[in-house]
């Protein structure tokens, strides 16, 4: 009976344990979590979502405070078109977050950064270019392009001296999405080094409509593998979404995946950035507590716990401090939904905005409890303690369990 450890992910002459911890933002996939994957011979992601706030918390910088102070005059204005990011400060925060992580790297694995195209930041092209190139400047091993088609992202990095050296890949949920990406980047003569195929059971934003339940990861992976074979393209495919045990991982590795990407089980790791109380909420969740809704301003459906405080919250848009989802005209779907409620409740009291949520503020405060479809099984991976809480786990324990377990077993902690 095979184990994950019987397989290796190959990048040139480098061989890795084929386990990748996904880039959960905002700083849920902490540097500490990513570095544990690296130490153990796999790949760990950090995220550049709200990188200025992450830098403030990690390094006691003042990026958010300075931005808020600069745009303080606009806080009560529903028009957010003037709210822009200082690109030099954005680059500084990215380099600090990535650079310090790379300095702390130990082991044979790799550190990747997850970069969401949907963080449009009131200047989509310029801010994306800064984020990508600053991560390369800081020495990141690889970049995973997520939350969007990224048709121009390779072009934004093409002039960088590390464009052909760093490992660059993309997350897709269909053959069509990959075809569009490859067609757009063909002129650069630079294929992605990997493709993460994310199925409908993943946590957070989904690359599907509300008909997500009609799709399955194994079928999508097979379709993409067949397309690459027909095009004679040798690009490693990484399966993601709903892979809960080492045996689940092996089934994908035996059927053509070069590696698997994991997240849900690491949400309750000691090294994960979620607060201790929220981790307990994840342990306590039942299958019925996990829902998919459309409250994200990005336009993508999002899987979360139905008890998440973000649902129905009527907080004032906090774009002067954050503003990561402002489009190129300074608009956000949450601002529109909030303003519609203000018309009904001019005093701003007892406001409930059900259509959308202020994703920036709630993600920053860990009040948007995105989760994978298997979150309800987390309680079966650990022990119930005398005080009624569940024991959190080390990232190493979870990683090793995936790496060496067989027969759908999950090893409980000591």
TORPAVO-842813 format. One record per residue (C-alpha): x, y, z; residue in three letters. Coordinates in steps of 0.001 Angstrom, whole numbers. Example, Ala and Ser with C-alpha at 12.3 -4.5 7.8 and 13.67 -1.06 7.14 Angstrom:
BEGIN
+---------+---------+---------+------+
!    east !   north !      up ! rest !
+---------+---------+---------+------+
!   12300 !   -4500 !    7800 !  ALA !
!   13670 !   -1060 !    7140 !  SER !
+---------+---------+---------+------+
***
This chain:
BEGIN
+---------+---------+---------+------+
!    east !   north !      up ! rest !
+---------+---------+---------+------+
!       0 !       0 !       0 !  UNK !
!    1552 !    3255 !   -1121 !  UNK !
!    2094 !    6367 !     975 !  UNK !
!    2620 !    9965 !     -94 !  UNK !
!    6283 !    9520 !     797 !  UNK !
!    6627 !    7033 !   -2053 !  UNK !
!    6216 !    9935 !   -4505 !  UNK !
!    8272 !   13056 !   -5228 !  UNK !
!    7501 !   16390 !   -6869 !  UNK !
!   10289 !   17173 !   -9326 !  UNK !
!   11383 !   20646 !  -10349 !  UNK !
!   14412 !   20027 !  -12543 !  UNK !
!   16967 !   18218 !  -10400 !  UNK !
!   15184 !   19164 !   -7167 !  UNK !
!   12911 !   16586 !   -5551 !  UNK !
!   10356 !   17516 !   -2898 !  UNK !
!    7807 !   15769 !    -732 !  UNK !
!    4664 !   16297 !   -2870 !  UNK !
!    2775 !   18213 !    -178 !  UNK !
!    2009 !   21921 !    -487 !  UNK !
!     370 !   24044 !    2192 !  UNK !
!   -1925 !   26543 !     485 !  UNK !
!   -1653 !   30310 !     801 !  UNK !
!   -4517 !   31194 !    3110 !  UNK !
!   -4857 !   34946 !    3633 !  UNK !
!   -4913 !   37209 !    5546 !  UNK !
!   -1867 !   35718 !    7307 !  UNK !
!   -3725 !   32513 !    8135 !  UNK !
!    -912 !   30777 !    6272 !  UNK !
!    1718 !   32469 !    8396 !  UNK !
!    5420 !   32509 !    7655 !  UNK !
!    5836 !   30057 !   10543 !  UNK !
!    3414 !   27608 !    8923 !  UNK !
!    5069 !   27907 !    5519 !  UNK !
!    8536 !   27485 !    7003 !  UNK !
!    7515 !   24240 !    8701 !  UNK !
!    6524 !   22806 !    5310 !  UNK !
!    9893 !   23918 !    3947 !  UNK !
!   11783 !   22336 !    6849 !  UNK !
!    9959 !   19059 !    6238 !  UNK !
!   10861 !   19007 !    2541 !  UNK !
!    7626 !   20269 !    1006 !  UNK !
!    6315 !   23636 !    -160 !  UNK !
!    4740 !   26263 !    2069 !  UNK !
!    2792 !   29309 !     940 !  UNK !
!    2535 !   32714 !    2453 !  UNK !
!     -52 !   35157 !    1078 !  UNK !
!     356 !   38745 !     -37 !  UNK !
!   -3268 !   39550 !     780 !  UNK !
!   -3331 !   42798 !    2794 !  UNK !
!     442 !   42660 !    3024 !  UNK !
!     743 !   46084 !    4644 !  UNK !
!   -1422 !   45025 !    7573 !  UNK !
!     502 !   41739 !    7839 !  UNK !
!    3761 !   43699 !    7941 !  UNK !
!    2388 !   45966 !   10678 !  UNK !
!    1548 !   42967 !   12825 !  UNK !
!    4764 !   41077 !   12137 !  UNK !
!    7264 !   43929 !   12257 !  UNK !
!    5512 !   46776 !   14073 !  UNK !
!    5466 !   48995 !   10971 !  UNK !
!    2844 !   51711 !   10436 !  UNK !
!    1706 !   51215 !    6841 !  UNK !
!   -2030 !   51032 !    7639 !  UNK !
!   -1876 !   53869 !   10182 !  UNK !
!    -115 !   56129 !    7697 !  UNK !
!   -2558 !   55333 !    4890 !  UNK !
!   -5537 !   55908 !    7182 !  UNK !
!   -4143 !   59235 !    8358 !  UNK !
!   -3458 !   60366 !    4780 !  UNK !
!   -7052 !   59644 !    3682 !  UNK !
!   -8770 !   60534 !    6961 !  UNK !
!  -10609 !   63381 !    5253 !  UNK !
!  -12433 !   60869 !    3047 !  UNK !
!  -13687 !   58414 !    5669 !  UNK !
!  -17299 !   59612 !    5604 !  UNK !
!  -17353 !   60033 !    1830 !  UNK !
!  -19071 !   57256 !    -113 !  UNK !
!  -16843 !   58077 !   -3110 !  UNK !
!  -13583 !   56147 !   -2618 !  UNK !
!  -12014 !   56951 !   -5998 !  UNK !
!   -9271 !   59084 !   -4425 !  UNK !
!   -8059 !   56258 !   -2150 !  UNK !
!   -4837 !   54917 !   -3659 !  UNK !
!   -1964 !   52801 !   -2403 !  UNK !
!    1493 !   54342 !   -2294 !  UNK !
!    3304 !   51927 !   -4588 !  UNK !
!    6686 !   52487 !   -2940 !  UNK !
!    5201 !   51640 !     466 !  UNK !
!    3419 !   48626 !   -1017 !  UNK !
!    6743 !   47393 !   -2403 !  UNK !
!    8416 !   48001 !     958 !  UNK !
!    5803 !   45977 !    2831 !  UNK !
!    5992 !   43099 !     334 !  UNK !
!    9776 !   42965 !     468 !  UNK !
!    9719 !   43018 !    4253 !  UNK !
!    7176 !   40189 !    4535 !  UNK !
!    8817 !   38019 !    1878 !  UNK !
!   12417 !   38903 !    2686 !  UNK !
!   12192 !   38101 !    6387 !  UNK !
!   10476 !   34813 !    5576 !  UNK !
!   13223 !   33842 !    3148 !  UNK !
!   15910 !   34772 !    5684 !  UNK !
!   14330 !   32367 !    8174 !  UNK !
!   14119 !   29514 !    5672 !  UNK !
!   15666 !   26213 !    6757 !  UNK !
!   15416 !   22865 !    5022 !  UNK !
!   15170 !   21569 !    1477 !  UNK !
!   11672 !   22775 !     639 !  UNK !
!   10441 !   25924 !   -1092 !  UNK !
!    8521 !   29045 !     -68 !  UNK !
!    5860 !   30268 !   -2486 !  UNK !
!    3626 !   33326 !   -2234 !  UNK !
!     -50 !   33308 !   -3217 !  UNK !
!    -950 !   36398 !   -5269 !  UNK !
!   -4637 !   37178 !   -5871 !  UNK !
!   -5539 !   39071 !   -9031 !  UNK !
!   -8830 !   40090 !   -7430 !  UNK !
!   -6963 !   42393 !   -5029 !  UNK !
!   -7494 !   45259 !   -7457 !  UNK !
!   -6618 !   48034 !   -4955 !  UNK !
!   -8006 !   50931 !   -7087 !  UNK !
!   -5196 !   50468 !   -9609 !  UNK !
!   -5291 !   46827 !  -10723 !  UNK !
!   -2361 !   46691 !  -13129 !  UNK !
!      64 !   48904 !  -11218 !  UNK !
!    -480 !   47331 !   -7809 !  UNK !
!    -286 !   43798 !   -9205 !  UNK !
!    2967 !   44613 !  -10982 !  UNK !
!    4480 !   45953 !   -7759 !  UNK !
!    3351 !   42968 !   -5704 !  UNK !
!    4712 !   40411 !   -8158 !  UNK !
!    8053 !   42063 !   -8801 !  UNK !
!    8653 !   42974 !   -5165 !  UNK !
!    8209 !   39326 !   -4194 !  UNK !
!   10782 !   38368 !   -6827 !  UNK !
!   13099 !   41120 !   -5563 !  UNK !
!   12867 !   39689 !   -2053 !  UNK !
!   13964 !   36237 !   -3210 !  UNK !
!   10715 !   34257 !   -3106 !  UNK !
!   11159 !   30716 !   -4472 !  UNK !
!    7897 !   30778 !   -6387 !  UNK !
!    4642 !   32638 !   -7040 !  UNK !
!    1190 !   31083 !   -7300 !  UNK !
!   -1234 !   33234 !   -9302 !  UNK !
!   -4725 !   32916 !   -7842 !  UNK !
!   -8232 !   34428 !   -7816 !  UNK !
!   -8380 !   35436 !  -11470 !  UNK !
!   -7302 !   34475 !  -14978 !  UNK !
!   -4016 !   36433 !  -14702 !  UNK !
!   -3853 !   36881 !  -18467 !  UNK !
!   -1335 !   39709 !  -18149 !  UNK !
!     565 !   38684 !  -15016 !  UNK !
!    3482 !   36953 !  -16720 !  UNK !
!    3915 !   40050 !  -18858 !  UNK !
!    4163 !   42198 !  -15726 !  UNK !
!    7151 !   40101 !  -14589 !  UNK !
!    8798 !   39477 !  -17960 !  UNK !
!   11484 !   42134 !  -17528 !  UNK !
!   12492 !   40939 !  -14081 !  UNK !
!   15867 !   39117 !  -13954 !  UNK !
!   14277 !   36245 !  -11997 !  UNK !
!   11318 !   35797 !  -14368 !  UNK !
!   12692 !   32555 !  -15796 !  UNK !
!   14318 !   31301 !  -12594 !  UNK !
!   11574 !   31561 !   -9972 !  UNK !
!    8864 !   28895 !  -10016 !  UNK !
!    5711 !   30495 !  -11424 !  UNK !
!    2336 !   28778 !  -11528 !  UNK !
!   -1397 !   29416 !  -11621 !  UNK !
!   -4555 !   28076 !   -9980 !  UNK !
!   -7304 !   27038 !  -12387 !  UNK !
!  -10592 !   25190 !  -12047 !  UNK !
!  -11190 !   24314 !  -15704 !  UNK !
!   -9431 !   23435 !  -18947 !  UNK !
!  -10742 !   26634 !  -20495 !  UNK !
!   -9107 !   28834 !  -17874 !  UNK !
!   -5740 !   27182 !  -18464 !  UNK !
!   -6123 !   27435 !  -22239 !  UNK !
!   -6798 !   31180 !  -22004 !  UNK !
!   -3775 !   31690 !  -19766 !  UNK !
!   -1409 !   29699 !  -22011 !  UNK !
!   -2692 !   31453 !  -25133 !  UNK !
!   -2102 !   34886 !  -23611 !  UNK !
!    1401 !   34066 !  -22355 !  UNK !
!    2576 !   32175 !  -25458 !  UNK !
!    4465 !   35196 !  -26850 !  UNK !
!    6742 !   35174 !  -23791 !  UNK !
!    7966 !   31609 !  -24493 !  UNK !
!    7646 !   30891 !  -20795 !  UNK !
!    5383 !   28066 !  -19597 !  UNK !
!    4154 !   27913 !  -16015 !  UNK !
!    6269 !   25640 !  -13835 !  UNK !
!    3146 !   24154 !  -12245 !  UNK !
!    -626 !   24299 !  -12439 !  UNK !
!   -2754 !   23919 !   -9320 !  UNK !
!   -6104 !   22386 !  -10230 !  UNK !
!   -8556 !   23456 !   -7541 !  UNK !
!  -11833 !   21584 !   -7298 !  UNK !
!  -15201 !   22676 !   -5892 !  UNK !
!  -14597 !   21398 !   -2344 !  UNK !
!  -11873 !   23922 !   -1540 !  UNK !
!  -12169 !   26623 !    1106 !  UNK !
!  -12635 !   30334 !     579 !  UNK !
!  -13219 !   31653 !   -2921 !  UNK !
!  -14225 !   29097 !   -5544 !  UNK !
!  -13505 !   29148 !   -9265 !  UNK !
!  -17056 !   28018 !  -10010 !  UNK !
!  -20540 !   29455 !   -9995 !  UNK !
!  -23224 !   28433 !   -7545 !  UNK !
!  -23475 !   25223 !   -9580 !  UNK !
!  -20163 !   24130 !   -8005 !  UNK !
!  -21642 !   20827 !   -6771 !  UNK !
!  -21952 !   19604 !  -10368 !  UNK !
!  -18154 !   19404 !  -10700 !  UNK !
!  -15497 !   17195 !   -9155 !  UNK !
!  -11747 !   17519 !   -8852 !  UNK !
!  -10794 !   14123 !  -10308 !  UNK !
!  -12699 !   14794 !  -13534 !  UNK !
!  -11284 !   18305 !  -13970 !  UNK !
!   -7760 !   17049 !  -13284 !  UNK !
!   -8151 !   14289 !  -15877 !  UNK !
!   -9461 !   16760 !  -18469 !  UNK !
!   -6541 !   19117 !  -17958 !  UNK !
!   -4035 !   16252 !  -18027 !  UNK !
!   -5504 !   15045 !  -21335 !  UNK !
!   -5281 !   18552 !  -22789 !  UNK !
!   -1631 !   18943 !  -21792 !  UNK !
!    -789 !   15531 !  -23230 !  UNK !
!   -2482 !   16392 !  -26527 !  UNK !
!    -508 !   19645 !  -26655 !  UNK !
!    2701 !   17823 !  -25666 !  UNK !
!    3168 !   20099 !  -22663 !  UNK !
!    4964 !   18706 !  -19622 !  UNK !
!    3645 !   20822 !  -16737 !  UNK !
!    3237 !   19323 !  -13240 !  UNK !
!    -388 !   19300 !  -12070 !  UNK !
!   -1196 !   19788 !   -8395 !  UNK !
!   -4561 !   18642 !   -7055 !  UNK !
!   -6329 !   20817 !   -4477 !  UNK !
!   -9634 !   20876 !   -2638 !  UNK !
!  -11111 !   18301 !    -276 !  UNK !
!   -7982 !   16168 !     190 !  UNK !
!   -8308 !   15194 !    3847 !  UNK !
!   -6078 !   12139 !    4349 !  UNK !
!   -2808 !   10791 !    3058 !  UNK !
!   -4798 !    8112 !    1269 !  UNK !
!   -6843 !   10791 !    -498 !  UNK !
!   -3564 !   12348 !   -1613 !  UNK !
!   -2186 !    9039 !   -2860 !  UNK !
!   -5255 !    8483 !   -5036 !  UNK !
!   -4471 !   11712 !   -6915 !  UNK !
!    -733 !   11021 !   -7056 !  UNK !
!   -1399 !    7598 !   -8550 !  UNK !
!   -3628 !    9182 !  -11190 !  UNK !
!   -1220 !   11731 !  -12578 !  UNK !
!    -996 !   14561 !  -10055 !  UNK !
!    2585 !   15604 !   -9295 !  UNK !
!    1611 !   16872 !   -5823 !  UNK !
!   -1380 !   17891 !   -3708 !  UNK !
!   -2177 !   21218 !   -2078 !  UNK !
!   -3687 !   21178 !    1405 !  UNK !
!   -5225 !   23792 !    3671 !  UNK !
!   -8204 !   22751 !    5807 !  UNK !
!   -6342 !   20511 !    8235 !  UNK !
!   -3665 !   23149 !    8734 !  UNK !
!   -6216 !   25763 !    9877 !  UNK !
!   -6025 !   24184 !   13352 !  UNK !
!   -2236 !   23933 !   13434 !  UNK !
!    -419 !   25741 !   16231 !  UNK !
!    1452 !   27733 !   13585 !  UNK !
!   -1725 !   28847 !   11764 !  UNK !
!   -2655 !   32518 !   12145 !  UNK !
!   -6279 !   31974 !   13184 !  UNK !
!   -6993 !   32985 !   16797 !  UNK !
!   -7351 !   30104 !   19277 !  UNK !
!  -11092 !   30690 !   19717 !  UNK !
!  -11719 !   30539 !   15979 !  UNK !
!   -9795 !   27271 !   15720 !  UNK !
!  -12203 !   25841 !   18309 !  UNK !
!  -15143 !   27016 !   16168 !  UNK !
!  -13652 !   25079 !   13283 !  UNK !
!  -13342 !   21950 !   15434 !  UNK !
!  -16949 !   22304 !   16590 !  UNK !
!  -18403 !   22734 !   13105 !  UNK !
!  -20866 !   20198 !   11747 !  UNK !
!  -21361 !   19427 !    8064 !  UNK !
!  -24538 !   21541 !    8113 !  UNK !
!  -22551 !   24536 !    9398 !  UNK !
!  -20552 !   24783 !    6144 !  UNK !
!  -22154 !   26902 !    3415 !  UNK !
!  -21343 !   28495 !      71 !  UNK !
!  -22630 !   32027 !    -435 !  UNK !
!  -22091 !   35070 !   -2640 !  UNK !
!  -21329 !   37756 !     -34 !  UNK !
!  -17770 !   38290 !   -1318 !  UNK !
!  -17389 !   41584 !   -3232 !  UNK !
!  -15049 !   39782 !   -5655 !  UNK !
!  -17964 !   38142 !   -7440 !  UNK !
!  -16776 !   34628 !   -6617 !  UNK !
!  -18819 !   32252 !   -4443 !  UNK !
!  -17148 !   31636 !   -1101 !  UNK !
!  -17282 !   28683 !    1311 !  UNK !
!  -17412 !   29544 !    5004 !  UNK !
!  -18972 !   28651 !    8330 !  UNK !
!  -22530 !   29974 !    8504 !  UNK !
!  -21780 !   31389 !   11972 !  UNK !
!  -19082 !   33700 !   10590 !  UNK !
!  -19526 !   37219 !   12053 !  UNK !
!  -19002 !   38732 !    8588 !  UNK !
!  -22430 !   37578 !    7409 !  UNK !
!  -24943 !   40386 !    7811 !  UNK !
!  -22468 !   42784 !    9371 !  UNK !
!  -23197 !   46430 !    8597 !  UNK !
!  -19847 !   48026 !    9359 !  UNK !
!  -18827 !   51194 !    7539 !  UNK !
!  -16528 !   50581 !    4529 !  UNK !
!  -12957 !   50881 !    5772 !  UNK !
!  -11282 !   51647 !    2442 !  UNK !
!   -9133 !   54481 !    3794 !  UNK !
!   -7288 !   51924 !    5940 !  UNK !
!   -7493 !   48942 !    3577 !  UNK !
!   -9272 !   49272 !     224 !  UNK !
!   -7862 !   46120 !   -1327 !  UNK !
!  -11024 !   45340 !   -3300 !  UNK !
!  -11601 !   48762 !   -4816 !  UNK !
!  -11772 !   48455 !   -8590 !  UNK !
!  -10033 !   50819 !  -10986 !  UNK !
!  -12755 !   53437 !  -10428 !  UNK !
!  -12713 !   53210 !   -6654 !  UNK !
!  -15842 !   51067 !   -6410 !  UNK !
!  -16562 !   47955 !   -4352 !  UNK !
!  -19731 !   45870 !   -4279 !  UNK !
!  -19859 !   46150 !    -498 !  UNK !
!  -19892 !   49963 !    -659 !  UNK !
!  -22934 !   49812 !   -2931 !  UNK !
!  -24708 !   47334 !    -651 !  UNK !
!  -23861 !   49427 !    2429 !  UNK !
!  -25063 !   52667 !     825 !  UNK !
!  -28342 !   51010 !    -141 !  UNK !
!  -28959 !   50208 !    3528 !  UNK !
!  -27964 !   53720 !    4622 !  UNK !
!  -30771 !   55073 !    2441 !  UNK !
!  -33186 !   52926 !    4447 !  UNK !
!  -31497 !   53579 !    7812 !  UNK !
!  -29965 !   57103 !    7584 !  UNK !
!  -28777 !   57040 !   11203 !  UNK !
!  -26512 !   54079 !   10411 !  UNK !
!  -27712 !   52187 !   13480 !  UNK !
!  -28763 !   48532 !   13574 !  UNK !
!  -27500 !   48140 !   10022 !  UNK !
!  -27456 !   44666 !    8499 !  UNK !
!  -25947 !   44218 !    5040 !  UNK !
!  -26758 !   40728 !    3801 !  UNK !
!  -25870 !   41017 !      96 !  UNK !
!  -22119 !   41577 !     491 !  UNK !
!  -19552 !   41923 !    3246 !  UNK !
!  -16602 !   44228 !    3906 !  UNK !
!  -14145 !   41462 !    3178 !  UNK !
!  -11002 !   43499 !    3904 !  UNK !
!  -11988 !   44485 !    7436 !  UNK !
!  -13460 !   41116 !    8345 !  UNK !
!  -10517 !   39127 !    6979 !  UNK !
!   -8113 !   41414 !    8807 !  UNK !
!  -10020 !   40800 !   12071 !  UNK !
!  -10406 !   37030 !   11452 !  UNK !
!  -14187 !   37454 !   11343 !  UNK !
!  -14692 !   35840 !    7939 !  UNK !
!  -14436 !   32139 !    8690 !  UNK !
!  -13728 !   30685 !    5272 !  UNK !
!  -13254 !   26941 !    5338 !  UNK !
!  -13021 !   23806 !    3248 !  UNK !
!  -15829 !   21305 !    2744 !  UNK !
!  -14182 !   18813 !    5129 !  UNK !
!  -13853 !   21198 !    8087 !  UNK !
!  -16501 !   19227 !   10002 !  UNK !
!  -14039 !   16294 !   10112 !  UNK !
!  -11328 !   18238 !   11950 !  UNK !
!  -12595 !   17050 !   15343 !  UNK !
!  -11727 !   13487 !   14265 !  UNK !
!   -8048 !   14395 !   13838 !  UNK !
!   -7395 !   15300 !   17464 !  UNK !
!   -8408 !   14761 !   21085 !  UNK !
!  -11118 !   16342 !   23212 !  UNK !
!   -9508 !   17803 !   26325 !  UNK !
!  -10842 !   17799 !   29887 !  UNK !
!  -11917 !   21449 !   29625 !  UNK !
!  -14117 !   20697 !   26618 !  UNK !
!  -11780 !   22200 !   24031 !  UNK !
!   -9988 !   20333 !   21268 !  UNK !
!   -6225 !   19925 !   21188 !  UNK !
!   -4576 !   21940 !   18423 !  UNK !
!   -1867 !   20206 !   16429 !  UNK !
!    1625 !   20989 !   15274 !  UNK !
!    2110 !   21575 !   11571 !  UNK !
!    4738 !   18848 !   11641 !  UNK !
!    2249 !   16319 !   13033 !  UNK !
!    -286 !   17104 !   10280 !  UNK !
!    2368 !   17118 !    7538 !  UNK !
!    3829 !   13777 !    8687 !  UNK !
!     370 !   12235 !    8935 !  UNK !
!    -284 !   13113 !    5292 !  UNK !
!    3182 !   11904 !    4334 !  UNK !
!    3133 !    8487 !    5974 !  UNK !
!    -468 !    7444 !    6706 !  UNK !
!   -2234 !    4596 !    4883 !  UNK !
!   -5693 !    3067 !    4611 !  UNK !
!   -7553 !    6368 !    5259 !  UNK !
!   -6128 !    6507 !    8769 !  UNK !
!   -5535 !    9729 !   10675 !  UNK !
!   -3007 !    9569 !   13483 !  UNK !
!   -4134 !   11348 !   16645 !  UNK !
!   -1663 !   13524 !   18562 !  UNK !
!      80 !   12231 !   21662 !  UNK !
+---------+---------+---------+------+
***
